[in-house]
Amino acid sequence: MIANAKKKLIDAGLGVYGWIDDRLHVTEIFEHTAGHHIPKSTSSWFYVFGSATLLCLIIQLVTGTMLALTYVPSGAEAYTTLEYMTYEQPLGWLIRAIHYWGSNFMVAIMILHITQVYLFGAYKYPREITWISGVFLGLITLGLAFTGQVMRFDEDAYWGIGIGASITGRSPVFGAELVQMLLGGPIINSDTLSRFFALHVFVLPGAILAFIALHLRMVLLKGINEWPEPGVLVNRETYDKHYAAIIRREGIPFTPHGIGKDLVAGAIVIIAILGCALIFGPKGPLGPPDPTEIAVHPRPDWAFMWIFAVAALMPEWAEVPAFLIAPPIVIGFLILLPFINNTGEKHWSRRPVAVLSVFAIYLSLGILTWFGITGPWSPPMLAWSGAVTPKDFVVNRTPLELQGLVVFQQKQCRNCHAIDGIGGHRGPDLWNVGDRMTHPQLVRQVIQGGGNMPAYGKNLTPHEVEAVVQYMVSLRPPGNVPALDSAKPAEPPAENRKQAAKEPAHGDRG
């Protein structure tokens, strides 16, 4: 009797499922998506990076939504809400930590996924669109990581925006307009945070979901790249039949037979993110975004540390090529790659150039990241305060100029600026600044800041400002006159004016 009752329940359940399936075609949808057949060889640990990246995105969407319920995207309140979530809101610190470490894992796993696809030749025919959509997904992921750092709106976030705006402003023709659009004004303000919040919460997540839909659609249409074999070449005329034969011969449904390693990898990723969140906690807050605060050590997140190192190591003339010319070339090459190298060998052992290029890229980025963390161009803020000023920049100075040199030393200006190569290298060398900038320009620069330099108006008295500016005006090659405002006509030296006063006017000459 119990068995009959159980059978009736099962039949009733199947009847309900049959009614739903008849209308929503659940079985058919499952067979064409999660149950689609894949080559048995792809049930490998090397193929778990795509699903692990998608898992990280889901974690980011869930935790990001929870944070958005409390976060206030206002320049006046963002940092306060950050402190509230970290120190007062129940489990707020944990949600922030999971979101932060989820972002780090997402970027790292995404990089590994792109590397695996490249080394396995999975970008070749007929998966060109799969690769291109993956490239855009990688770029959007980096955009989410950068805008997420800005959401903290602490010291690192403020200076990160400043560096990003400085790079954007170097764009030809539309540089100023792009900075205005990015910041919402000429300076970093509350509108800046609102715009980055819109990018981080609406624009970029929407874009990444759209490209994921395209990416998964192409995976379902063109299949998952089979395990590459040495000597098995890709040929446009025969590959489709070759792949169909693989599916007929050894194809397995992704769910349930091919998903096992993906589930294990997903569990490892979840445990790793939770472990880092519990052990290390969230990043920040590192101090309010105060542009007048001098003793700060801003650093980007690890994914952008190599850019920080490049910016610090390269000469000034290389900024435009490095930041505005090289990135479009690299991105363009990645997009065109499946059309440049579309057929032929897939196995990495037969593609030494691909292996060497991956090794060179990882080595370069690793070294630059290490330099970004430990590089000598970013010393402790007191590192150069006692540096000796070269004799030529001390002798023959007036008492006011010498007082300006004392201010220059005591206010730690040497930590960022060198004088004839001695000092910090965050800012330009000032050995000839009196040749390049006028007295009013120097006053404005010291008081208001500009570029990557903070405003010192609140840290110096008017007398100290005048003294340090007078000293900087004196920093110029011997015999050179101070820089002049091009809007004003230059005045002749005093002896020439006296001689001109003695001579008669043109109309008085006989």
C-alpha positions in Angstrom: 0.0 0.0 0.0 2.9 2.4 0.8 4.6 1.5 -2.5 1.4 2.3 -4.4 1.1 5.7 -2.6 4.8 6.4 -3.5 4.1 5.5 -7.2 1.1 7.8 -7.3 3.2 10.7 -5.9 5.9 10.0 -8.5 3.4 9.8 -11.3 1.8 13.0 -10.1 5.2 14.7 -10.0 6.0 13.6 -13.5 2.6 14.8 -14.6 3.3 18.3 -13.2 6.7 18.2 -14.9 5.2 17.1 -18.1 2.7 19.9 -18.0 5.5 22.5 -17.4 7.8 20.9 -20.0 5.1 20.9 -22.6 4.8 24.6 -22.3 8.4 25.8 -21.4 10.3 23.0 -23.2 12.6 22.6 -20.2 14.0 19.3 -21.4 14.9 20.6 -24.8 16.5 23.8 -23.4 18.5 21.7 -20.9 19.8 19.4 -23.7 20.9 22.4 -25.8 22.6 24.2 -22.9 23.8 22.5 -19.7 23.3 19.0 -21.3 25.1 19.8 -24.6 27.7 17.2 -25.6 31.4 18.0 -25.3 34.5 16.1 -26.2 35.5 13.7 -23.4 39.0 15.1 -23.5 37.8 18.5 -22.3 36.7 17.1 -19.0 40.1 18.3 -17.7 41.4 20.5 -15.0 42.8 22.8 -17.7 39.2 23.6 -18.8 37.8 24.8 -15.4 39.0 28.4 -15.6 36.0 29.6 -17.6 33.3 28.3 -15.2 35.4 29.5 -12.3 35.5 33.0 -13.7 31.7 32.9 -14.1 31.4 31.7 -10.5 33.4 34.7 -9.3 31.2 37.0 -11.3 28.1 35.6 -9.6 29.7 36.1 -6.2 30.5 39.7 -7.2 26.9 40.4 -8.4 25.5 39.0 -5.1 27.9 40.8 -2.7 27.9 43.9 -4.8 24.1 44.1 -4.6 24.3 43.7 -0.8 26.9 46.5 -0.5 24.9 48.8 -2.8 22.0 48.7 -0.2 24.2 50.6 2.2 26.8 52.5 0.1 26.1 56.1 -0.6 27.9 57.3 -3.9 28.5 60.8 -2.6 31.9 62.5 -2.1 30.7 63.6 1.3 29.3 60.3 2.5 31.1 57.5 0.6 34.0 57.2 3.0 31.7 57.4 6.0 29.5 54.6 4.7 32.7 52.6 4.0 33.7 52.9 7.7 30.2 52.1 8.8 30.1 48.9 6.7 33.6 47.9 7.9 33.3 48.6 11.6 29.6 48.8 12.6 27.3 47.0 10.2 26.9 43.3 11.3 29.0 41.2 8.9 29.6 44.2 6.7 33.3 43.7 6.9 32.9 40.1 5.7 30.7 41.1 2.7 33.3 43.8 1.8 36.1 41.3 2.1 34.3 38.6 0.0 33.6 41.3 -2.7 37.3 42.5 -2.7 38.8 39.0 -2.8 36.2 37.8 -5.3 37.4 40.7 -7.6 41.1 39.6 -7.2 40.3 36.0 -7.9 38.1 36.9 -10.9 40.9 38.9 -12.5 43.5 36.2 -11.8 41.4 33.3 -13.1 40.3 35.3 -16.1 44.0 35.8 -17.0 44.6 32.1 -16.6 41.6 31.3 -18.8 42.8 33.6 -21.6 46.2 32.1 -21.4 44.9 28.5 -21.6 42.7 29.4 -24.6 45.7 30.9 -26.3 48.1 28.1 -25.7 45.5 25.5 -26.7 44.8 27.3 -30.0 41.1 27.6 -29.1 40.9 31.0 -30.8 41.3 29.4 -34.3 38.6 28.5 -36.8 35.6 28.3 -36.1 35.8 30.0 -32.7 36.9 33.5 -33.7 33.8 35.2 -32.2 34.2 33.2 -29.0 37.8 34.5 -28.6 36.8 38.1 -29.5 34.0 38.2 -27.0 36.4 36.7 -24.4 38.9 39.6 -25.1 36.1 42.1 -24.4 35.1 40.2 -21.3 38.7 40.5 -20.0 38.8 44.2 -20.7 35.5 44.8 -18.9 36.7 42.7 -16.0 39.7 45.0 -15.6 37.3 48.0 -15.9 35.2 46.6 -13.0 38.4 46.0 -10.9 39.5 49.6 -11.4 36.1 51.2 -10.8 35.7 49.0 -7.8 38.9 50.4 -6.3 37.5 53.9 -6.9 34.3 52.9 -4.9 36.4 52.8 -1.8 37.1 56.5 -2.2 40.0 56.6 0.1 43.6 57.8 -0.5 44.4 55.1 -3.0 41.1 55.7 -4.8 41.6 59.4 -5.0 45.1 59.2 -6.4 44.1 56.3 -8.7 41.5 58.6 -10.3 44.1 61.3 -10.6 46.5 59.1 -12.4 43.7 57.7 -14.7 42.6 61.2 -15.5 46.1 62.3 -16.2 46.6 59.4 -18.7 43.2 60.2 -20.3 44.1 63.9 -20.6 47.1 63.0 -22.8 44.7 61.8 -25.5 45.1 63.8 -28.7 42.3 66.2 -29.8 39.7 65.1 -27.2 41.8 64.7 -24.1 40.3 67.6 -22.2 36.8 66.6 -23.1 37.4 63.0 -22.0 38.7 64.2 -18.7 35.7 66.4 -18.3 33.4 63.5 -19.0 35.3 61.2 -16.7 35.5 63.5 -13.7 32.3 65.5 -14.2 34.3 68.7 -14.0 37.8 70.0 -14.0 38.7 68.4 -10.7 37.9 65.2 -8.7 34.6 65.9 -6.9 31.4 64.3 -5.9 30.2 64.1 -9.5 33.3 62.0 -10.2 32.3 59.4 -7.7 28.7 59.3 -9.1 30.0 58.6 -12.6 32.3 55.8 -11.5 29.4 54.4 -9.4 27.2 54.3 -12.5 30.0 52.6 -14.5 30.7 50.1 -11.8 27.1 49.2 -10.9 25.2 49.7 -14.2 27.2 50.1 -17.3 30.0 47.6 -16.9 27.9 44.8 -15.3 25.4 45.3 -18.1 28.1 45.0 -20.7 29.7 42.0 -19.1 26.4 40.1 -19.0 25.7 40.9 -22.7 29.2 39.6 -23.7 28.8 36.5 -21.5 25.5 35.8 -23.3 27.3 36.1 -26.6 30.3 34.1 -25.4 28.1 31.2 -24.1 26.0 31.2 -27.2 29.2 30.8 -29.3 30.4 28.0 -27.0 27.1 26.2 -27.6 27.1 26.8 -31.3 30.7 26.0 -32.1 31.5 23.7 -29.2 34.3 23.5 -26.7 37.7 23.2 -28.2 38.9 19.6 -28.1 42.2 18.7 -26.4 44.8 19.7 -29.0 47.0 16.9 -30.4 50.4 17.4 -32.0 50.3 17.1 -35.7 46.5 17.5 -35.9 46.0 20.6 -38.0 43.0 22.9 -38.3 41.6 23.1 -41.8 38.5 25.2 -42.6 37.3 22.6 -45.2 37.5 19.6 -42.9 37.4 20.8 -39.3 33.6 20.9 -38.8 33.3 17.3 -39.9 36.3 16.3 -37.8 34.7 17.9 -34.7 31.4 16.3 -35.3 33.1 12.9 -35.6 34.8 13.5 -32.2 31.4 14.3 -30.6 29.8 11.1 -32.1 32.7 9.0 -31.1 33.4 10.2 -27.5 31.0 13.0 -26.8 29.6 13.2 -23.3 26.9 15.6 -21.9 28.4 18.4 -20.0 25.8 17.9 -17.2 26.2 15.5 -15.5 29.3 13.7 -16.9 31.6 16.6 -17.8 30.8 19.0 -15.0 32.5 17.2 -12.1 35.9 19.0 -12.2 34.2 22.3 -12.7 32.2 21.7 -9.5 35.3 20.8 -7.6 37.2 23.8 -8.9 34.2 26.0 -8.0 34.3 24.7 -4.4 38.0 25.4 -4.2 37.5 28.9 -5.4 34.7 29.6 -2.9 36.8 28.2 -0.1 39.8 30.2 -1.2 37.8 33.5 -1.4 36.2 32.9 2.0 39.5 32.0 3.5 41.2 35.1 2.3 38.2 37.2 3.4 38.3 35.7 6.9 42.1 35.8 7.3 43.0 39.1 5.6 39.7 41.0 5.6 38.7 43.8 3.3 41.1 46.4 1.9 40.8 49.8 3.5 39.6 52.2 4.4 43.1 53.7 4.1 42.2 57.3 5.0 39.8 59.9 3.6 40.5 61.3 0.1 42.2 64.5 1.2 44.2 66.1 -1.6 46.1 68.3 0.9 47.4 65.3 2.8 51.1 65.0 2.0 52.3 61.9 3.9 50.4 59.3 1.8 51.6 56.2 -0.1 49.0 55.5 -2.7 49.1 52.2 -4.5 46.8 50.6 -7.0 45.4 47.1 -6.6 47.8 44.3 -7.7 46.2 44.0 -11.2 47.3 47.6 -12.0 50.6 47.6 -10.1 52.6 47.0 -13.2 51.2 50.1 -14.8 52.3 52.0 -11.7 55.8 50.7 -12.2 55.8 51.5 -15.9 54.7 55.1 -15.2 57.5 55.5 -12.6 60.3 53.9 -14.7 59.8 55.3 -18.1 61.0 58.8 -19.2 58.5 61.6 -19.8 58.7 61.3 -23.6 57.5 57.7 -23.5 54.2 58.5 -21.7 52.1 59.0 -24.8 53.5 55.9 -26.7 53.1 53.7 -23.6 49.7 54.8 -22.5 47.9 55.9 -25.6 49.5 54.1 -28.5 50.6 50.7 -27.2 47.2 49.7 -25.6 45.1 50.1 -28.8 47.8 48.2 -30.7 47.8 45.3 -28.2 44.0 45.2 -28.0 43.8 45.4 -31.8 46.3 42.5 -32.1 44.3 40.4 -29.7 41.0 41.0 -31.7 42.7 40.3 -35.0 44.6 37.2 -33.8 42.1 34.6 -34.9 42.1 36.1 -38.4 45.9 36.4 -38.5 46.5 32.9 -37.3 43.3 31.0 -38.1 44.4 27.5 -39.1 47.2 25.1 -38.6 48.8 23.6 -35.5 47.0 23.9 -32.1 49.3 22.0 -29.7 51.6 24.2 -27.7 54.6 22.0 -28.2 54.4 22.8 -32.0 54.0 26.6 -31.3 57.2 27.8 -29.6 56.5 31.4 -30.4 53.2 31.2 -28.5 54.9 29.6 -25.5 57.8 32.1 -25.4 55.4 35.0 -25.8 53.4 33.9 -22.8 56.5 33.3 -20.8 57.9 36.8 -21.7 54.6 38.5 -20.8 54.2 36.7 -17.4 57.8 37.4 -16.6 57.6 41.1 -17.5 54.3 41.7 -15.7 55.6 39.8 -12.6 58.9 41.9 -12.5 57.0 45.2 -13.0 54.5 44.2 -10.3 57.3 43.5 -7.9 59.0 46.8 -8.8 55.7 48.5 -8.3 55.5 47.2 -4.7 59.2 47.6 -3.8 60.6 50.2 -6.3 63.0 52.9 -5.1 61.1 55.6 -6.8 58.5 55.3 -4.1 60.6 55.9 -0.9 59.3 56.5 2.6 58.1 60.0 2.8 61.1 61.0 5.0 63.7 59.4 2.7 65.1 62.6 1.1 64.4 65.2 3.8 68.1 65.2 4.8 69.5 64.9 1.3 72.3 67.4 0.6 71.4 70.2 -1.8 74.2 70.6 -4.5 76.4 73.6 -3.8 75.5 75.4 -7.0 71.9 75.6 -5.9 72.8 77.2 -2.5 75.5 79.8 -3.2 74.6 83.4 -4.3 71.0 83.1 -3.0 69.2 85.9 -1.1 68.1 85.4 2.5 64.5 85.0 1.3 65.6 82.3 -1.2 67.6 80.5 1.4 64.6 80.5 3.7 62.6 79.0 0.8 65.2 76.2 0.6 64.7 75.5 4.3 61.0 75.3 3.7 61.6 73.1 0.7 63.6 70.7 2.9 61.4 70.7 6.0 58.1 70.2 4.1 59.5 67.1 2.5 59.4 68.5 -1.1 62.6 66.5 -1.8 60.6 63.2 -1.4 58.9 63.8 -4.7 61.2 66.3 -6.5 64.9 66.0 -7.1 67.3 68.9 -7.5 69.9 68.0 -10.2 69.2 64.3 -9.7 69.3 64.2 -5.9 65.9 63.5 -4.4 62.7 61.7 -5.1 61.5 60.9 -8.6 57.7 61.1 -8.3 57.7 64.6 -9.7 59.9 66.4 -12.2 63.5 67.4 -11.4 63.4 71.1 -10.4 67.0 72.1 -11.3 65.7 74.4 -14.1 62.1 75.1 -13.0 62.8 78.8 -12.9 63.3 78.6 -16.7 60.1 76.8 -17.3 57.5 78.3 -15.0 56.7 81.9 -14.0 56.3 83.2 -10.4 52.5 83.3 -10.6 52.4 79.8 -12.1 54.6 78.4 -9.3 52.4 80.1 -6.7 49.3 78.5 -8.1 51.0 75.1 -8.4 52.1 75.2 -4.7 48.8 76.4 -3.3 46.3 74.6 -5.6 48.3 71.6 -6.8 47.8 70.1 -10.2 48.5 66.9 -12.1 49.7 64.4 -9.6 50.8 67.0 -7.1 48.6 67.7 -4.0 47.6 71.2 -2.9 49.8 72.7 -0.2 47.7 75.8 0.5 46.6 74.5 3.9 50.1 73.3 4.8 52.1 76.5 4.2 51.8 80.1 5.4 51.7 82.9 2.8 55.3 83.8 3.8 56.4 80.2 3.3 54.8 80.0 -0.1 56.5 83.2 -1.2 59.9 82.0 0.1 59.8 78.6 -1.5 58.5 80.1 -4.8 61.3 82.7 -4.8 63.8 79.9 -4.3 62.3 77.9 -7.2 62.5 81.0 -9.4 66.2 81.0 -8.7 66.6 77.4 -10.0 67.7 78.1 -13.5 71.0 77.9 -15.5 73.5 80.7 -14.8 72.8 83.8 -16.9 69.2 82.8 -17.8 66.5 85.2 -16.9 63.4 84.0 -15.0 60.5 82.5 -17.1 58.2 85.2 -18.5 54.5 85.2 -19.0 53.9 84.9 -22.8 50.8 87.0 -22.5 52.8 90.0 -21.4 55.5 91.8 -23.5 59.0 91.3 -22.2 60.7 94.3 -20.5 64.2 95.2 -21.5 66.9 95.1 -18.8 67.2 98.1 -16.6 70.4 99.5 -18.3 68.6 99.4 -21.7 65.6 101.3 -20.3 68.0 104.0 -19.0 69.7 104.3 -22.3 66.3 104.5 -24.1 65.2 107.3 -21.8 68.2 109.4 -22.8 67.6 109.1 -26.5 65.1 111.4 -28.3 61.9 110.1 -29.6 61.7 109.3 -33.4 59.6 112.4 -34.1 62.2 114.7 -32.4 65.1 113.6 -34.6 66.1 116.2 -37.2 
